[in-house]
């Protein structure tokens, strides 16, 4: 299996070193020197994420935002080695902390350790079952019976948010914050449009679990749900 790793660091020499180390070990590496907006969709599909802290958009802010939706290992690689910095990294959801300059063999060993641990965890996939619907949380897919219902990444994020909190009302702003960057000037499709698409895809199965709440918001109709793992 070829693991996919995302590395973000504004130090191009460090980024090049990381790419060389991981590529030599047959990992598929995507590198970025910076990001302007934190868009959750840019972080989906990777098996491990490496983040510098001191960038234009702080690695701490990135980790804090994506950790709500991304459960792969996140490792900070940074020159900030004070105890307070390490604690802050742990608080926002980091799994490990590697201080620059790092030793190549130790760096590679830590990456491989987290990937092995993640692989063991994923051998048992979490499945949320609600009536006829089975939501494969780790895979980002849903099934009705044996048939997969094709959803876009944002459609899945919205469906999973509502389905895993049955009966809870989410405002448009709360849903919007889960699927769009922290700040952006781009005009995006509205949450209502995504809800419409989800409903359309479930309609053929005679299912309509998402309820519109008067005043602006949505909720998943409350019913018994079970999680298999």
ABEGO torsion letter per residue (X at the ends): XBBBBBBBBABAAAAAAAAAAAAAAGBBBBBBABBABBBAAAABGBABBBBBABBABBAAAAAAAAAAABABBBBBBBABABAAAAAAAAAAGBABBBBOBBBAAAAAAAAAAAAAAAAAAAABBBBBBBEABBBBAAAGBBBBEABBBBBBAAAAAAAAAAAABBGBBBBAAAAAAAABBABBABBBBBAAAAAAAAAAAAAAAGBBABBBBBGGEBBBBBBBBBBBX
